[in-house]
Amino acid sequence: MIDIDKELLEVAQHELGTSTVKETVHAALEKIAEQAKRRGAFEYWRTRDNTNLLDPEIVTGSPA
């Protein structure tokens, strides 16, 4: 059992579209995990030489 701030819980439930504490905590944890995955992917690509991603032919798959 944990003590959860009621106002924060209500805001989270509204934003996440959940109705129970369990659903809200689970949805919030999923959201944070997804953000971490996206941040990791961004860092992976940010730290590599990806100048070719600026090439319109590569990005769109067709000539500029």
Backbone as ProteinMPNN parsed JSONL, in Angstrom:
{"seq_chain_A": "MIDIDKELLEVAQHELGTSTVKETVHAALEKIAEQAKRRGAFEYWRTRDNTNLLDPEIVTGSPA", "coords_chain_A": {"N_chain_A": [[0.847, -1.171, 0.0], [0.512, 2.238, -0.817], [0.863, 5.78, -0.254], [-0.925, 8.081, -2.03], [-1.096, 11.206, -3.595], [-4.128, 12.782, -3.69], [-5.091, 14.863, -5.371], [-3.171, 14.871, -7.449], [-3.603, 12.314, -8.4], [-6.232, 12.552, -9.39], [-5.83, 14.384, -11.477], [-4.112, 12.87, -13.092], [-5.807, 10.703, -13.686], [-7.744, 11.99, -15.193], [-6.211, 12.913, -17.389], [-5.213, 10.513, -18.404], [-7.455, 9.034, -18.859], [-8.458, 7.126, -17.118], [-10.035, 5.208, -14.449], [-9.671, 3.91, -12.02], [-7.387, 3.584, -9.233], [-5.44, 1.603, -9.622], [-5.541, 1.212, -12.454], [-4.738, 3.763, -13.258], [-2.142, 4.087, -12.152], [-0.853, 1.989, -13.476], [-1.18, 2.795, -16.197], [0.232, 5.206, -16.128], [2.82, 4.31, -15.526], [3.307, 2.783, -17.834], [3.305, 4.828, -19.733], [5.566, 6.335, -18.966], [7.545, 4.389, -19.357], [7.384, 4.074, -22.148], [8.172, 6.638, -22.952], [10.809, 6.583, -22.08], [11.843, 4.606, -23.794], [11.538, 5.927, -26.274], [13.234, 8.109, -25.834], [15.661, 6.78, -25.574], [15.927, 5.705, -28.164], [16.048, 8.077, -29.629], [18.448, 9.168, -28.596], [20.229, 7.211, -29.482], [20.152, 7.573, -32.303], [20.844, 10.259, -32.408], [23.482, 10.32, -31.621], [24.934, 9.172, -33.631], [26.467, 9.24, -36.909], [24.366, 10.637, -38.848], [23.914, 12.192, -41.093], [22.898, 11.632, -43.548], [20.203, 11.447, -43.159], [19.216, 13.903, -43.594], [18.94, 14.13, -46.237], [16.608, 14.607, -48.707], [15.767, 12.585, -50.529], [16.299, 10.209, -49.214], [14.804, 10.484, -46.862], [12.137, 10.818, -47.776], [11.916, 8.903, -49.719], [11.755, 9.471, -52.36], [12.852, 11.381, -55.231], [13.956, 14.77, -54.66]], "CA_chain_A": [[0.0, 0.0, 0.0], [1.265, 3.492, -0.875], [0.084, 6.997, -0.08], [-0.932, 8.817, -3.296], [-1.725, 12.516, -3.525], [-5.45, 12.683, -4.319], [-5.194, 15.83, -6.475], [-2.354, 14.37, -8.553], [-4.301, 11.144, -8.933], [-7.367, 13.022, -10.184], [-5.293, 14.958, -12.724], [-3.619, 11.748, -13.899], [-6.96, 9.956, -14.188], [-8.358, 12.797, -16.256], [-5.313, 12.928, -18.55], [-5.023, 9.161, -18.933], [-8.744, 8.417, -19.136], [-8.609, 5.948, -16.255], [-10.99, 5.457, -13.371], [-9.232, 3.344, -10.747], [-5.99, 3.853, -8.869], [-4.611, 0.595, -10.279], [-5.468, 1.551, -13.889], [-3.993, 5.009, -13.412], [-0.722, 3.823, -11.889], [-0.365, 1.157, -14.58], [-1.1, 3.628, -17.407], [1.314, 6.178, -15.942], [4.076, 3.571, -15.662], [3.461, 2.47, -19.266], [3.648, 6.069, -20.433], [6.959, 6.645, -18.647], [8.382, 3.387, -20.023], [7.406, 4.417, -23.573], [9.008, 7.84, -23.083], [12.2, 6.148, -21.932], [12.209, 3.928, -25.046], [11.702, 6.945, -27.316], [14.438, 8.877, -25.515], [16.784, 5.922, -25.92], [16.031, 5.652, -29.629], [16.51, 9.392, -30.063], [19.867, 9.276, -28.25], [20.956, 6.326, -30.381], [20.295, 8.213, -33.61], [21.5, 11.555, -32.246], [24.919, 10.158, -31.4], [25.557, 8.549, -34.792], [26.573, 10.107, -38.081], [23.14, 10.445, -39.621], [23.721, 13.316, -41.997], [22.09, 11.202, -44.706], [18.786, 11.631, -42.844], [18.836, 15.229, -44.083], [18.772, 14.001, -47.681], [15.177, 14.408, -48.995], [15.518, 11.312, -51.212], [16.323, 9.14, -48.208], [13.723, 10.703, -45.92], [10.825, 10.626, -48.406], [11.939, 7.766, -50.622], [11.606, 9.924, -53.736], [13.709, 12.542, -55.53], [13.486, 16.082, -54.16]], "C_chain_A": [[0.896, 1.239, 0.0], [0.31, 4.667, -0.718], [0.196, 7.809, -1.373], [-1.692, 10.121, -3.111], [-3.029, 12.491, -4.328], [-5.588, 13.636, -5.509], [-4.384, 15.371, -7.684], [-3.014, 13.167, -9.217], [-5.46, 11.565, -9.826], [-6.914, 13.616, -11.511], [-4.833, 13.831, -13.649], [-4.777, 10.947, -14.485], [-7.631, 10.699, -15.334], [-7.508, 12.729, -17.533], [-5.195, 11.558, -19.214], [-6.327, 8.462, -19.283], [-8.978, 7.146, -18.34], [-9.553, 6.267, -15.106], [-10.563, 4.885, -12.025], [-7.774, 3.693, -10.487], [-5.074, 2.883, -9.613], [-4.436, 0.896, -11.765], [-4.582, 2.765, -14.11], [-2.501, 4.79, -13.207], [-0.135, 3.0, -13.028], [-0.183, 1.984, -15.858], [0.047, 4.633, -17.304], [2.675, 5.499, -16.09], [4.34, 3.191, -17.116], [3.912, 3.698, -20.039], [5.111, 6.45, -20.193], [7.906, 5.668, -19.336], [8.494, 3.689, -21.519], [8.263, 5.659, -23.827], [10.483, 7.478, -22.993], [12.688, 5.442, -23.193], [12.453, 4.941, -26.158], [12.969, 7.765, -27.088], [15.676, 8.068, -25.874], [17.001, 5.841, -27.417], [16.55, 6.974, -30.173], [18.003, 9.539, -29.794], [20.722, 8.394, -29.157], [21.21, 7.028, -31.714], [21.011, 9.552, -33.514], [23.012, 11.418, -32.176], [25.62, 9.434, -32.541], [25.63, 9.548, -35.939], [25.379, 9.833, -38.984], [22.865, 11.628, -40.543], [22.881, 12.924, -43.203], [20.59, 11.324, -44.423], [18.294, 13.016, -43.257], [18.604, 15.218, -45.59], [17.302, 13.713, -47.985], [14.866, 13.08, -49.688], [15.469, 10.156, -50.219], [15.118, 9.275, -47.271], [12.374, 10.378, -46.539], [10.759, 9.405, -49.31], [11.74, 8.156, -52.071], [12.516, 11.127, -53.966], [13.083, 13.848, -55.057], [12.893, 16.921, -55.249]], "O_chain_A": [[1.899, 1.295, 0.711], [-0.882, 4.567, -1.006], [1.299, 8.186, -1.768], [-2.785, 10.145, -2.546], [-3.014, 12.205, -5.526], [-6.14, 13.258, -6.543], [-4.853, 15.468, -8.818], [-2.985, 13.022, -10.439], [-5.651, 10.999, -10.903], [-7.537, 13.382, -12.547], [-5.129, 13.839, -14.844], [-4.734, 10.555, -15.651], [-8.035, 10.094, -16.327], [-8.035, 12.512, -18.624], [-5.09, 11.458, -20.436], [-6.315, 7.415, -19.93], [-9.612, 6.206, -18.82], [-9.838, 7.43, -14.821], [-11.05, 5.334, -10.987], [-7.029, 4.05, -11.4], [-4.054, 3.29, -10.17], [-3.321, 0.845, -12.283], [-3.772, 2.794, -15.036], [-1.687, 5.259, -14.003], [0.968, 3.287, -13.495], [0.849, 1.884, -16.521], [0.751, 4.879, -18.283], [3.582, 6.054, -16.71], [5.478, 3.269, -17.578], [4.793, 3.616, -20.895], [5.811, 6.845, -21.125], [8.952, 6.071, -19.843], [9.575, 3.572, -22.095], [8.997, 5.715, -24.813], [11.307, 8.004, -23.742], [13.823, 5.654, -23.62], [13.435, 4.845, -26.894], [13.691, 8.078, -28.034], [16.637, 8.612, -26.418], [18.138, 5.9, -27.887], [17.391, 6.995, -31.071], [18.747, 9.987, -30.667], [21.818, 8.789, -29.555], [22.343, 7.073, -32.194], [21.714, 9.942, -34.446], [23.74, 12.304, -32.623], [26.802, 9.112, -32.421], [24.942, 10.568, -35.938], [25.396, 8.9, -39.787], [21.713, 12.013, -40.743], [22.23, 13.771, -43.814], [19.788, 11.305, -45.356], [17.089, 13.271, -43.269], [18.12, 16.202, -46.151], [16.789, 12.676, -47.564], [13.803, 12.505, -49.455], [14.676, 9.228, -50.38], [14.485, 8.276, -46.93], [11.545, 9.729, -45.901], [9.673, 8.925, -49.632], [11.574, 7.289, -52.929], [12.906, 11.809, -53.019], [11.864, 14.013, -55.053], [12.455, 18.043, -54.994]]}, "name": "protein", "num_of_chains": 1, "seq": "MIDIDKELLEVAQHELGTSTVKETVHAALEKIAEQAKRRGAFEYWRTRDNTNLLDPEIVTGSPA"}
